[in-house]
Amino acid sequence: MTYISAKPARQAAETLPANDNNQAALADLSFLDAINNDDQIADIARRAERLGHVTLIIMAIGLTAAPLLYLMLA
């Protein structure tokens, strides 16, 4: 099984394309550098899952309360 990391491997100067003339502008800028380890990735995934569950519950309440409110006001 192949391990897939969230952080891409940085390129060394030897592995860069030969036609790249501006070596000073070759910085590996990625938002993944802000994530330090797998624990933070797992925390982000947990928060996203919780937000999804809350959204699902709110949608279910809204879909049941809207017809009831319509029937009460009609």
C-alpha positions in Angstrom: 0.0 0.0 0.0 1.4 3.4 -0.9 1.5 6.1 1.7 0.1 9.4 0.5 1.3 12.4 2.3 -0.5 15.8 2.4 2.8 17.6 1.9 4.4 17.4 -1.5 8.1 16.7 -1.7 10.2 19.8 -2.3 12.2 20.0 -5.4 16.0 20.4 -5.2 17.8 22.7 -7.6 19.1 19.7 -9.5 15.5 18.4 -10.2 14.1 21.6 -11.6 13.4 21.9 -15.3 16.3 22.9 -17.5 14.4 25.7 -19.2 13.6 27.7 -16.1 15.8 30.8 -16.1 14.6 32.6 -13.0 16.1 30.6 -10.1 15.4 33.3 -7.5 11.6 33.0 -8.0 11.4 29.3 -7.4 10.0 29.1 -4.0 7.8 26.2 -3.0 4.8 28.2 -1.8 1.9 26.0 -0.7 -0.9 26.3 1.7 0.1 22.8 2.8 3.2 24.3 4.4 0.9 25.9 7.0 -0.2 22.5 8.2 2.5 21.1 10.3 1.5 17.5 10.9 -1.1 14.8 10.5 -2.8 15.7 13.8 -3.8 19.1 12.4 -5.1 17.5 9.3 -7.2 15.1 11.4 -8.5 18.0 13.4 -9.5 19.9 10.3 -11.3 16.8 9.0 -13.1 16.4 12.4 -14.3 20.0 12.4 -15.5 19.7 8.8 -17.4 16.5 9.6 -19.0 18.2 12.6 -20.0 21.2 10.5 -21.5 18.8 7.9 -23.6 17.0 10.6 -24.8 20.3 12.1 -25.8 21.5 8.6 -27.6 18.3 7.9 -29.6 18.6 11.1 -30.5 22.2 10.5 -31.6 21.4 7.0 -33.8 18.6 8.3 -35.4 20.8 10.9 -36.0 23.5 8.3 -37.6 21.1 5.9 -40.0 19.8 8.5 -40.7 23.2 10.1 -41.4 25.2 6.9 -44.4 23.1 5.9 -45.8 23.1 9.4 -45.4 26.9 9.6 -47.2 27.2 6.2 -50.0 25.0 7.4 -50.4 26.9 10.6 -50.5 30.2 8.8 -52.8 29.1 6.0 
